[in-house]
Amino acid sequence: MTSKAQSVDDILVTREPTPVDHPTLFTTVPLQNATKKTGQLSQAQLEKFFDQGYIVLENFFTREELDPCRDEIKMLVENMAQKLYNAGKIKKLYEEYGLFQRLTMIEKEWPGATIMLHKIGSMPKAFQDVWSNQRMLNVVEQIIGPDIAGNPVWNLRTKAPNNDPTVVPWHQDSAYFDDESFSNLIPSAWIPLLDANENNGCMQVGLLSF
């Protein structure tokens, strides 16, 4: 008796996708308190979030609130530049460049600088303050309730132009979590530190991909 082994290609072609029955917590606006807290979403905004899987909140943070984060990044880039310069890895410090250009210039001379900054291993105080901002927590409370726990994983995700090592492919954050995440709503906030657009690297969202 003989049999033909099924190839990986055959499996990929013939296997039917498994239907996913999302819990209602992914698609249903939770019951809201009558009195809104500072920064919280309107009913229309909440309905859009639970209908489409995302919402854009322009100018949620003031420049003054985010400036400390920019200052921290300047310091981190300065410290890394000094280390590379003292080690003979780069020939100049590129101090004449601003926050959003200096790392790019260092990366051009010494590929890998962006990865070094990505893995700094500790969360600066300025980022802790944004991460625990009360207005943002008020919005999260509208989505998942008052029992809020933050993901302990921290990385400064640097993005230099045309830099393959820092490219993030299409993904869903739940793929990085335990299977328990499939039945728990885990909201994420993307907070750019400059005016982001299609040309300089804005966030792309797959509609209804939650």
N, C-alpha and C positions, 0 to 999 in steps of 0.2 A: 504494500500500500504506500503510495507516495502522496505528498502534499506540497503545495507551493507556498513558501513563506511569504507572509504579507509584508511589503516594504513600508518604511516610514512614510514615503510619499503616498502610498495607497491609504494609509490610515488618515493622513491629513486631508486627503481628498474626500474620502467616503464617510468619515465620522460626522454625524449631525451635531450641531451646536446644542449644548444643554440649556434649556430655558432657565432663566433666572427669575425667581419670584422675590422681588425686593420687598422687604418688610414695609409696612405703611409709614414707618418713621422716616423713610427716605423721601416720601412723596406727599406727606400730609403735614400741614402747618399745625404745630402743637397749640393747645389752648393757651392764650396769652392773658397776662394780667391786665386789668382795666387801666392801671396807671403805668405809663411808659417811663423807663429810666433814660438817663442821658445817652444820646447816641443811638438809641434803638431804632429798628427798622419800622417802616409803615406796614400796614397790612398788605398793600399792593406789592411792596418789595419782598416781603416774606413769601407771598404766593408765587412770585417769579422765581425766587430761590428754590422752592420745593417743586416747582413745575419744570424749570429748565436746568437746575443743578448748579447754578452760579448766579452771582449778582455783582455789578460794578458799583463801588461807592467812591465817587471822585471827591477829593479833598477831605477825606475822613480825618486824616491827620494834618495838622498844621506844619509848615516848614520848621517852625521853632521846636516842635516835638521830635522831628526827625533829624535835625541838625546834630544832636549829640551822637547819633549813629554814624553820620558822615564823619564826624570828628574822630570817632573811634577807629573807623576804617583808615582814615589818613594816618593815624598813629601806627596801626598794624602794618600798613604798606611801608611806612618810614622805617620801622624796626626791621622788616624783612629786607628792605633795600640795603640798609646798613650791614646786615649780616652777609648778604651776597657780595656786597662791595668789599668788605673786609676779608672775605674768603677768596677774593679774586675771580668770582664768577661773573660779575658785571664790571664794566670799565667806568661807568658814571652812575650817579644817583637819580638822575632825571627829576631833580627837585623843581625844575621850571614848569613841570606839567601839573595839571589840576587833578582832582580826585578821580575823575572818570577817564583820564588818559595815562596817568603815571604807571599803573600796573600793566597796561597794554604795552607800553614802551619797554618795561622791564621784561615782560614775557617774550617780546621779540628778540631780545638779546640773550635771555636765558630761559628757554622753554621749560615749563614746569613751575614757574613762579605762582601761577594761578592756583595750582594744586596745593602748593605749600600754604597759601593763605586760606584755602578751602578747609584745611585740616588743622585749625589752630587749637582745637581741643577744649576751649573754654568760652563761655558766653560773656562778653563785656557787659558792664552795668547798664549802658545805654540801651542795649538790645533787651536786657531783662525788663527794663521799664516799658518798652513798647510791647513786649510779649505779655506783660501783665497790665496793660493799659485798661482802666476801668470801663471806658466807653466800648472798647472792643470786647471785653468780657461781657458787657451788657448785651451786645449783639449775639454772642455765642450762647448766652443764657436763653435768649429767645428761641434758638434753634434746637438746643439739646437739654435745656433745663439748668438749674443752678448748680448741679453737681459736675464741676468742670475740672478736668485733669489735663495738663499739658504733656505733649510728647517730649520725653527727655533727650531725644536725639537733637544735637545742635551742629550745624555746619554753616559757615559763611560761604554761600554759593557764588563765587566770583564768575563773571562772564566777560571774557575778552573776545574781540571780533575774530571770526573765522578760527576758533580754537576748539578743535575736535574733542580734547579731553574733558572740556566743561559742557559739552552738548548734553542736554537732557532729552531723551526721546519721549514720544507719547507714552503716557503711563497713567495708572490710577494709584493714588497713594496707598490704598488698601492692600495692594500687592506686596507692600513692604511690611505689612503687619501680620499678626496671627489670624487664623480663620475666624476668630471671634469678631473681627472687624466687619465681617459680612453682615452681621446683625446689629451693628452699632454705628450710628451716624458720627463721623469724625470730620468736622468742618476744618478747612484750611483757609488761611488768609495770605495773599501775596501782596507785599507792600514794597513797591519800587522806591528807590531813593533818588530817582530822577524822573522827568517826564518821559514815560515809556510810550513808544509807538511801534508800528510794524517794521520800521527801518532800523531801530536801535535795540530791538529785542523785548517786545512786550510779551506778556503771558498769552498763550493760546489755549482755548478751552474747547473741548469737544461737546457740543450741545447734546444734552440728555444722556451724557456718558456716566452719570452717577449710578 
